[in-house]
Amino acid sequence: MKTSIKDFLINHGAQRPVSFHMPGHKGSDFYKENGYGEFLNNIMDCDITEIPGADNLFQAEDIILETMEKYRKLYETRKSYLLVNGSSGGILASILTAVSKGGKLVMARNCHKSAFNALSLGDITPVYAFPETVEGYGILGKVSPEEIARCFDENPEAEAVILPSPNYYGICSDIKAIAEEVHKRGKILIVDQAHGAHLKFFDEEGFPKAAEELGADLVINSIHKTLGSFTQTAVLNVCSDAVDLATLEDKLQVVESSSPSYPLMATLDINADIMLEKGKELMNNWAENIKWFYEAAETIEGLVLMRRPELDPTKLNIDMSAYGFDGNQLEEYFMEKGIFIELVAGNVVMCMTGIGNKRCDFECLIDALKELASAHKKVETSKTEQPQALTKRLQWKGVPSKKELISINDAAGRVCAMSIIPYPPGIPIACPGEVLDEEVLEYVKKRKLAQEKVIGMTGNFEIYVGRE
């Protein structure tokens, strides 16, 4: 008999694993140590519906409005909305608010899949802004203001811009300069800050500023990824008067569940209280642990860490290929040590730190890296780039109106009709309207054969293309 979901989760938790993946609370200790153990003990009794006094997420006037006000105060925004279907719902609602049905949207080519879903919901035509490639790693990095300007020069009718900052690896774009470029044209800037909900609360040098402080109009934060709420909770921040609140609230009702989870909303409330009461202390501890890790890592010969001015240092991008370990092998090694990481990209593993990580977690990570270095000889290696398929610019033909399911072996030269998305990181490698080529198809086929997740491809290696 296969293990059930419940048994897997209980068994995994019983191992007391070291978490360098989302969510940011890293387990029950965070709530217990900050005075919210009683909530964990009574969580089943907190699962209710909109009974009298419980307020309503879509017409907040009482206790839910109070939590919204806490986030408005924390992020210093015009208004903040609670999200219970992750940042995805906030991204969908923001795009559908900012772009007319049938309109155009300037969007970073490395946006999360939810942004691409909004295109079909709103019959929106994308104008792709291509991020730079991070030299030596082959991953997509920041989007330049010049690239945004190019998109608008060629498509002046586009109504808004959306881009991720930080992206999955922690690389931030110059939001202030991009906001100036967008606003001088009278357009709206949406920032998918799902991976940067914590940035507003760091005072130390070396941490990027939050998009709320840099001129964005709409900012979506996954509170669960790095802060203290449960998975699937997020906050949408409105930062300017350019956004029509009535339209936004209508779109939020369209994309969110009509039965929002009260336990999930309660964890957003708990996180807000913790940040208001203890946020400065917790963020200082987190910053000190990050600083300690980078200093300790410098003593390990052969260890390479991604260090860039635009990088959020809470994302630890680790490369131990000097000892013959690629990213997948390094992940396996870490799991043997009880350490679970967020993402593998070529030779790099990305460890996502969070507000709930303790110094002992970082010490375990350093000890594991030291042990690997001492137990293995260095090998002659050259920097291994990510496959070009991940950063390739595909020819654009236009989103097909009709589609058919065919074998991937017959898809070269056909127009993609449904996004093909290796997951993680959840960024499409081919989007609707792009012409598929052999290199991209071969890459995703290899991922699928390796038992990795590829959204948009069936178990029979079939994909959707435009019907000819």
Phi, psi and omega in degrees: 000136179288153177293138178281165176302313182300313182294319179301313183295317180294316180295319179296314180296327181293340178283352183052056183290158173269121186260116168241045174223168175291154005279169188282342182289334176066018174123178190294336182302325183299316179288318182297316183286343179252017170091018183238028176296328180298323178298317180298323181289339185239020189298326179296323180286349178272355183274094185233185172241194185283066175285164179306130180094348183272354179068183182219127184303327186263003170208064188290124181226352188224250189291326178289321177298324179298319177292321175302320180294326177298318179288325175300321179290317182298316184263357179055059185244174174289314177201149180232136181244138176279140179237133181244009171236039176073184177295337181306315179296321178293322178294314179301311183295321181296315181294316181292337176280318188276339185239130179294153176301128182083006183273192181243145179230126170280121183222140176299138183294343179257025175296158175294156184302333180297328177293324178289327176296326179296331181299313181289325180295325182254008183051046186261138178266126179278145168242109190279128170261122186268123177291159172288157175264135180283113184300135179089349181236335179069022176253160180280135183248226186282158173260130184274152174301327180295324178292322176295318178299318179301316181299318180288323178299323181273342182219068185297342180279351177301141190260340186202170177232140169226138175207154176273134175201112000292156171276186186302328183272356179098007183275127183257144173270168179279083186296324181298313180292322179294319179299320178296319179295320182289315187286331178292344177260003178074027182254175182252137178252120175253127177245120173279095181257035182305324182267011184224030181300338184274343191298328181299339190252005174267128177262344188286153173292153179095356177248131180298155176284155178281152181298331178300333182266356190244007173109003178292151179271318179231132181227128180251125182241125171277096181299326184290334186294318186232343179256213197250011180266174182281157177306137178094008179249141183205176179222136175254120181255127174263123189246357182213168178279358181288346184263130176277111186294324181296318178294317181299315181295325176295317181291327177298321177294329181293319190261346181260160179296143175281356177236068183296146183283121177291322174301321178295314178298325178298323179289331172296320179294317179298314179301317179299316180297317179299317181293322179290324185269320188232008188304315183298316180296315182294319180291323176297318178297317179298314180298321179294321178294321177296313179300317179299317182299311183297323178292318179293324182294332180295341181274354182262109182296134177092342178287129177244127176245136175293122178229114180218150181302327183269009184267133169287112187291353177287346173266112184266103181264107192248133180233117177241031180293344176299340179252016177083013181258118170276181185299318180295320178292323179292321177299316179299317179299314180299318181296325175299333179269004180080020181249126182245128187251174186270317194207143172246134177217097181065238178276353188259137165250140178252120176264116181268110178277163181211174184297337182272353178292140179253166179304323181297331177295315180293324178294320177299319180295315178296317180299319179296319180292321178295319181295319178298315182295324182282336184267351184229148177275148176290148180238159176283116180225157170245156182300123181267119178281153169297151177307139181300336180304329183287338184240011186285142174267115181270151179295139181261130180239346184106142183293125181290146180277336178232151183223162176216156182262122180226167176294143178298334180292343181251011192266348182301132180087351179271161182270126180298133180246348177215132185308138175253119194228103169297135185223128351291167012268005179082022180251126183300138173267338174215136185244157177306131181100349180263147182275124182284140176236169186300320185296314180293316181295321179294322180296311182291330177295319178295321178298317181293319179296332179276012178067023176270164185274130174227102179288137181099000176234132181283170177295342178266014179061047176244148179224162180268131176230166178294140180283130182273000000 
